Amino acid sequence: MSRILIIEKIGSMTGDEAVAYAAKQANVDVICAYPITPQTIIVERLSEYINNGELDSAFIPVESEHSALSVSIGASLAGARVFTATASQGLALMHEIVFIAAALRCPIVMAIANRALSAPINIHADHSDVMCERDSGWIIFFAENVQEAYDLTLQAFKVGEDHNVLLPVMVNLDGFVLSHCAERVELLSDDEVAEFLPPREPIYSIDFEHPITYGPLALQNYYFEFKRQQEDAIANSVPKIEEVAKEYEKMTGRYYPMLKCYGVEDARAIVIGLGSTVGTLRAIAKRLRKTGEKVGVIGIRTFRPFPSEELIKALEGTEVVVVMDRAASLGSTGGPLYLDVAGALYGTGTQPLMLNVIYGLGGRDFTPTDAEHVFRLALKTAEKGRVEKRTLWIGVRG
């Protein structure tokens, strides 16, 4: 069936449905499932594909998210292509196992329908859940829209399973904003996906005839070296991410570099963000540029490995950088993304004035008016040549 016929048949999809469809087309061998809003639809759809005979996969419902990732590790070590999904408190419950999955070099793909952490209880979007795992050794992608959620899920398998990488991958989509938002999605045919993503070929897998030790005790004499190997692996993922993006572009016309830049070449002020907010920022930047305001936007698709070199190049010559954080690093000098950007720029020839905006916690709307306010603030800072207040909470009452 041609891609056009599939589009006409499918029409629009929510982010959760698009991720589930990508996992189905990836022919995953094992799906480990535990429900939590707003990702539940992902594993529900996959269970329907299996029940309908559209996907030949082992669907394993477990008693907790901790178990979901534990079972995923076992399946991955056995050589299977593995998928799971979670959010918020579920990801927090996985925390122990998240680090183990990366250290055991299991190329699991896990979708995160980003949701605020309790307390108080909240089911809506922010990035506090995934930011708690940013140093775990996983590759971390952020989708701006439903199309990207579909495309990045397919690319995640190919990147993570590469023999020079062998790392798990998180694909993040903002809860409800993308997970439950219906958009028209251009899908590949099953044959196209099969050509792009052939079956996994593990280097080492559990074999009772040829036993191997996984996850042994490693004290002072070896632990350090294991960590260095993980760092080398995530460094190896940088060229692989670009290679896979180029291959995917040849098939689809859609290119996914680590950074998505707009208007940065001559911008006096650039705003940097993650996820769905980037689309709002870009729309306002386009409007402002029509009136002569030199503003730009950078959307970071690949949060880990952090694209430091690409970011330094993109920010060269700009006067002010505003970093948008949909998560607060309480008690620190700024939000998680801000700290990464500041760290990347420190000591380089690129030294713009920097502002940090905390916004959208617990699903609070970030409106076009808010976005324009951020750009105006950045331009005002450029005119003054100094930062009056480094961290701003935009949209909070009181």
Number of C-alpha atoms within 10 A of each C-alpha: 9 12 15 12 11 15 16 10 9 12 13 17 21 25 32 31 25 28 32 27 20 23 27 23 20 26 22 21 21 20 25 23 28 23 20 20 19 24 28 18 21 26 27 16 18 24 22 12 17 15 13 10 10 14 19 15 20 15 17 16 17 16 11 16 27 19 18 24 31 20 21 28 25 16 23 25 24 15 20 22 27 31 32 25 31 28 33 29 19 22 25 20 16 21 17 15 21 21 15 18 24 21 20 18 21 29 34 28 29 24 25 29 33 33 31 26 25 13 6 8 10 15 21 22 30 29 30 23 23 23 17 16 19 15 12 19 24 28 28 23 27 25 26 25 24 30 21 23 29 27 24 24 27 25 23 24 26 23 27 27 24 18 14 15 23 26 28 29 27 24 27 28 33 31 28 21 23 26 30 19 17 18 16 14 21 21 23 21 16 18 13 15 18 14 9 17 16 11 16 19 13 18 11 10 18 16 11 7 6 7 9 10 6 10 8 6 7 11 8 7 7 10 11 11 12 13 13 10 12 21 13 13 19 21 16 18 21 19 11 18 22 16 14 20 20 17 16 20 13 11 13 14 10 15 17 20 18 23 17 16 18 19 18 20 15 14 23 22 30 29 29 26 23 26 24 19 23 22 16 17 26 21 14 19 23 17 13 17 14 9 8 8 17 21 28 28 27 23 25 25 25 22 20 23 21 21 19 15 10 12 20 18 10 18 24 17 18 22 21 28 29 25 26 26 26 25 26 20 17 9 7 9 12 23 22 23 24 25 16 16 20 17 12 17 18 11 9 9 10 18 18 21 18 23 24 24 25 21 22 24 25 21 21 15 14 16 14 14 10 17 21 18 13 20 25 16 16 25 22 15 21 19 12 10 13 12 15 9 10 13 18 15 15 18 16 11 5 3
